Amino acid sequence: MDDSLGFESLFEGAKKTAYKAMDDHARGEYDEFALHAGVAIERLAKAVLVKMNPMYIASGKVHIGPQSKVKIYTITASEALTRLQSLGICKYDTDLKMLIEQRNGTVHATGGDESKTQIPTFAKVITAMLKHLGIPDYDFWGRWTSAVDVAVSRQRNEIQRDVELRMKQARHLFDDRFKGLPEKAKEQVLKEYVEPVNVPFYSARADGAEDDVLALALFVTTTCPACGGQARLKLRPVSTTQTGAQLAPESLACGLCNLVLDGPDQIAASGADVEKAQLPAGVAFTWGPTLAFTPKISQVHSG
C-alpha cells in the first residue's frame, strides 16, 4: 500500500492539519477552520481504520494504469466515520455530519457562525479516536491540549468554555508573534504596555444621540486576562439622568493578543478586573441640560 496511507503518515498528517484548524479558529477564519478540521478528522479516522486493518479504508475501486501501476481509491470521510461508528469507536452525530458537510462545501456557514461553534464537536471526535488508539491527548494536541480540555469540559457552562478557549487562543497567537525573536522581546513589549495600566486613565466620547437620548462610552485601561498586557475596557451607561449615568462593562479588547470579550458575563468569566467598571468616587460624568443632543465630545471631571 502507498506509504501515504500508512498509519504514521495519516496520524502525523492529522496532527498537522488539526493545529492549522485551531490556529484558523483563533484568528476568526471559521471557513478555513471547517476545512482543516474536516481534513484532520478524516485522516485520523483513516489512521484508526488502517491500524485495525488496511483493507478498512479501501473503497473497492481500483484503477490500473500504464506499466500495470495500480491505484487504490480510499473511502470518504463520511464513510470512514460511519465505519468507526459501527465499530463503536465514535459517534457520527448531527453536529459532526454538519462539520464534515461544511468541509466538503455541501453547506456554507453564514458569516462563519456555524463553524465558530464547532470546536467541541471537533475536539470530542478526536478525543474518542485517540482513546481507542491508546494515545495521550498531549501527544496529538501539543500546546492546544488545555484548550481542547476546556472545549469538551462538562463542568463549565457555555460562557466559561467560550471565554477560556478564546483566552488560550489569544495567548497562543500572542506567543507566535515572538517566534524567532530574542527571549526578552516579549518581556519588553509587555513592560511597555503594562506600566500605563497602573496609572488610572479614563476617556469618554459621545457616540451620537438616538431618540433624544445621549449615548456615552467610557474607556478604562485594565490588565488583559490572556496576555497580561494593557487592554481597553469599554463602559456604557445602563441608566442616565440629566446630570449623570450609571455605567456597566460592555466589552474588553486587547491590542496585543487580539482578545475580544463582549458583555459583563464574558468579562467576569475571564477573571478581568471588573472593578474597573466602577468609577472611583472622585470621577463623575456631568453634562448640562443645554448641551446639544449630538455633541462631538462629552466632559469628564475628576475630583
N, C-alpha and C positions, 0 to 999 in steps of 0.2 A: 504494500500500500504506500502511497505518496507520503513522504515524511511530514508534509504539512498537515496531514490528517492523523498524525500520531498524537498520543496523549500530551506529551511535553509541549509540543508546538501549539496545540489547541489551548492548553491551560495558560501558557505564557501569553498567547495572543489575547485570551480573555482578560487577563490581568491588565495588560497594557491598554486595552480599549476601555475597561472599567474605570481606570484612572482618568482617561480623557473624558468620560461621561461625567464624572464627579467634578472635574475642572469646568466643563461646559456649564453644568448646573450652577456652580458658584459664580460664574460670570453672567448668569442670566440668559445663556444661549440655549433655550429649552428645546428647540427643534434639533440642535446638534446633540443635546443630551439624549433625546429619544433614540437618535440614530446610533450613537456609540453604546448606549445601554443595551439596545436590542442586539447589536453585534456581540457584545460581551456575553450576554445570556446565551445566545446561540452557540458560541464557541465553547463555553463551559459545559453546556448541555451535551454537546457532541463529545467533549473530553470525557464526561462521565460515562456515556454510552460506549465509547471506544475502550475505556478501561475495563468495562464488563465484557464486551465482545466487539471487535472491529466491524463485524457484519451489521451491528445495530444501527450504524449511520448510513448504510448503503440504501439507495432508493430503488434499486433493482434495474436501473437504466445504465447500460454500458455502451460506450462508443469505441469502435475500433478504427483507428486512423492509419495513415501511411506507416510502413515498416511495422505493421501489426502493433502499433502503440495503442495501448488500452487506456481509456479514460472512464473512471467510475464516478457516477454522479451521487452526491450525498443528499440526504433528506433536508427539508427546510427547517427553519427554527420552530415553526408551529408543530411540525411532525416530530421533531426531537423532544419538545416539551410534552406532547401528547404521549409519547413512549415513556418518558420519565414519570408522568402521572400514573400510567398503567402499572409501572413498577413500584409505585408507592414512594417515590423519591421526592417529588414536589407536586404542588397543586397548580394546574393550568387554569386559573380562575379568570373572571371577567376583567379584573384590573390588569392582569398580566397579558391577556389577549389584546387589550387596548394598547398597551405599551408596544407589543410586537407589531400591531397594525400601524401605529404611529411611525415605527422604524421603517416599515415597508412602504409607507406613503399611502396606505389604503385609506387612512383617515388623517386629517390635519388638525393640529391643535389650534384653537382660536387664541391668537396672541400668546401662545405658549402656556396658557393656564393649565391645561390638562397635563402636559408633560411636567410642569413645575411641581405637581403634587405626587409624582410617580417614584420619588426616591424610596419610600418604604417598600413599594412593590418590587423595585429593582433589588433592594438590599435583602428582602426576605427570600426571594428565589435563589439568589447567590448563596445565602447562608444555608439553605436547605441542601443545595448540591455539595457545598463544602463539607457539611456534616456527613453526608453519605460517603464522601471520599476520605473522611477522617483527617482533613487538613485544617489546621487552626485558621481562624479568620484573619489573623495578622499576616500570615504567610501569603495571603491573597491581597488584602486591602492595604497593607503597609500603613502609611500615615493617615489614611482615611478610616482606619478601624474604629476609632472613637466616634466619628461622625455617623458611621453605619450603625453602631450600637445605639446611638440616640434615635436614629430613624426607625428602628424596629422595637424600641422600648415600649412596653405597655404600662410602665409605671408613671410616665409623664403624660400630661394632657397634650392636646394638639398644639396649643400655643407654645408650650415649653419645648416640644420636639422641634417645631419650626424655628424658634429663636436659637436654640442651642446648635442646631445644624447650620444655620446661617452664620453664627459666630465662628464656628470651626472652619467653615468655608472661607470666611473673610480672613481668618488668621493664616490659613494656608496661602491664600493669594498674597497676603502681605509678606509672608516669608519668601515667596517666589520672587518678589521684586528685588531681593538682595542676593540672589544666586550669583556667584562669581565675583561678588564684591568683598572687600575686607570685612573681617568679623565685627569690627567696631562701627561699621557703617550704619547698621540698624540702630545701635545704641545712640549714635549721634543724632540720627533723624528723630528718634523718639524723644530725646532730651530737648531738642528744639521745639517739638510740638507739645510736650507735656508741661514745660515750665509756665507757659501762659495760662494753663488751666488753674494754677494756684492763685492767679490774680482774678478776682471777680470781674466778669465782663458781661455787660448787658447791652443789647442793641434792639431797637424797635423800629418797625416801619408799618405804615398803613397799607394794607393790601387792596384797598379800594372800599367802596361802600355798596351795599346791596339792600334794597328796601329800606333806605334811610337808617341802616344800622352800620356803624363804623366797624370795619374788620381790621383788627390789630394782630400783630405777631411779635413775640419777644424771643430773642435768640440768646441762649446761655451756653457758655463753654463748660464741658464736662469731660471726664476721662472715658475713652472708648472701652467698653467691656470686652471687646475682641482683641485689639492690638495694644491697648494701653496708651495710645496717642490722644490727641485732642479731637473731640467730637463736638458737634453742634446740636444742642437740644432746642427744639422749636416749641414754644409755648403758645397756646391760643386761649382767648377768653371763653369761659364757659357761662359766664353771666356778666352783664355790664350795666352800669348806671350812667348818668350824665357826667359823672366825675371820676369813674374808676372801673376796674374789672377784676374778676376772679379768674386766675389762669390755671391751665392744666396742660401736661405734656401732650404734644401731638405727634412728634417724630424725632428721631435721632439719626444723624448722618455723620459718618467719619470719612474724611478725605484721604486718609492714609490706607485703610484696608477696604474702603467702599461698603462698609456695613451700613445698612439702612433698616431702621425699625419704625413701624407705624403704630401709633396708638399707645395709651398708657399701659395696657396689658402686656404688650411685647416689650416695652421699655422696662417694666417691672420684672418680667421673666428673665431679662438679660442680666439683671443684677446691677444695672447702671444706677448712678446716684440720683434717684428720683426726687431727693430733697431739693435738687436744683430747680425743680418745678415750682418751688415755693419762693416767692420773693422775700428777701430779707426785710426786716421791719423798716429799714432806712431807705428802701427803694419803693417807689409807687408810681403808677401811671396817673396822669391827670390830663384832662383836656376841657376846654371851656365850651359852654353851650353855643357860642357864636362861631365855632370852627365850622368850616365848610365840610360837607359830608364826604368829599373826596380829596383830603389833604395829601400832599406828597410825603410829608413826614409827620410823625407824632412826637410827643415830648416824653423824655424820661427824666425824672428828678430824683436826686439822691440826697438823703439827709432830711 
